[in-house]
Amino acid sequence: MYLATTGRRDAPPTPSGVRRRVPGTVLALGAVSLVTDISSEMVTAVLPLYLVLGLGLSPLQFGLLDGLSTGATALVRLLGGATADRGGRHKQVGGIGYALSACSRPVLLLAGGATGWIATALAADRLGKGVRTAPRDALITLHSPPEDLGRAFGTHRAMDTTGALLGPLAAFALLWATADAYDAVFAVSFCVGAFGVLLWVLLVPGRNPAAGKSPTDPPQRARAGSRAGLPAGFRAGHLAGLRSPAYRRIVLCAGLLGAATVGDSFLYLLLQRRLAFDATWFPFLPLGAAAVYLLLAVPAGRLADRTGRRGPFLYGHGALLLAYGLLLAPLPDTAVLVGVLLLLGVFYAATDGVLMALAGPFLAEGRHAGGLAVVQTAQALARVGAAVAFGAVWTASGPGTALVAAMIALTAALCCAARLLPGTPSDNGDPQPSESLAPDPSERTD
């Protein structure tokens, strides 16, 4: 049971051996994500089935649709992050993203079999996710001590993943009760998503702890720049973090590894194809990976805080590489099913929140949403290409060839990332960001 606290970033350090409480804002954001993920995963769990088996789309068409809808978030992530950083409007911008995703469900409900309207609904949902993700993760960073970012993101992702577990269960129950009426799934998903927007409005604080004291204020910005040996305002731009070599390497590695990451939907379709089970059970596939993710998200975050965030991030992608290999291995079907879902859960637990925690310390005060949005955008754009390429190779040469190509690409990306990816600032011998980029603690007021 996690207890709430205020989450001041300038609070005195907790004595060694005493467990710090998870900030209340992180728990509130986790509650919103839990409810929203129930809504989104209800749709995600049945969508590949609906499009490929129900409407008869080819793997290439599905890859294009999934890739384009993901790519629609690219520029919006940057815009959302930059807008949220101006004046600390993280709550307002994030709320727009949650509302946009919720409103995409009625479009799916009314689309029928029209591919254009389905693509529009998917794009709206992904646009909403793109708008809200960076402001939400910035709020987690702003309300958590830097040394506990891994645990804070792990706690949030664990709550988020609880929704990912409940969403497919709800979708399966509805399909079973309504004799495969996908419209019922879309309608209930909209209602749950609307409730998530309400929770965001009621629970998430509108004031950031760094409001009014970031280097965007002229006097403090000049002091922050002078401490780093740079002209005043040098780091004030929304992409200023890219001037840091370590941050640039994080962005590059996120893109390289994203370009070799096969989407979950493809892996679930490959499992269903290999095991040849009844399509009614398809929504249960995400549950195995989500359960592992839920169990490991917080421990992985704590481990990353203690040992450095670089290692878990790389090992997580190694787990994904093993999952690819299992799908090709001549093993019993049960072993393949359990192994792939287990490794996929390990992959997300060790990479999702850990990547944000890895990038956070390299960001200047007042630029958290914009900086995290750049990392997320690089990863999202790379995954667009991965989805389209994997679908094209599958359609042209079969799933086996596509998996072999994905394994080669991921192996190469891991080798590059192992050489390029930095650790935390303290691991690199660099000054902590709070020392080099932020105002003196004595100048901060609550």
Secondary structure, DSSP 8 states (H G I E B T S, - for coil): --------TTS----TT------HHHHHHHHHHHHHHHHHHHHHHHHHIIIIIIS---HHHHHHHHHHHHHTTHHHHHHHHHHHHGGG-HHHHHHHHHHHHHHHHHHHHHHTT-HHHHHHHHHHHHHHHHHHHHHHHHHHHHTS-GGGHHHHHHHHHHHHHHHHHHHHHHHHHHHHHTTS-HHHHHHHHHHHHHHHHHHHHHHS-SS-TTTT-STTSHHHHHHHHHHTTS-TTTT-STTGGGGSHHHHHHHHHHHHHHTT---HHHHHHHHHHHH---GGGGGGHHHHHHHHHHHHHHHHHHHHHHH-SHHHHHHHHHHHHHHHHHHHS---HHHHHHHHHHHHHHHHHHHHHHHHHHHGGGS-TT-HHHHHHHHHHHHHHHHHHHHHHHHHHHHHH-HHHHHHHHHHHHHHHHHHHHHH----TTTTT---HHHHTS--GGG---
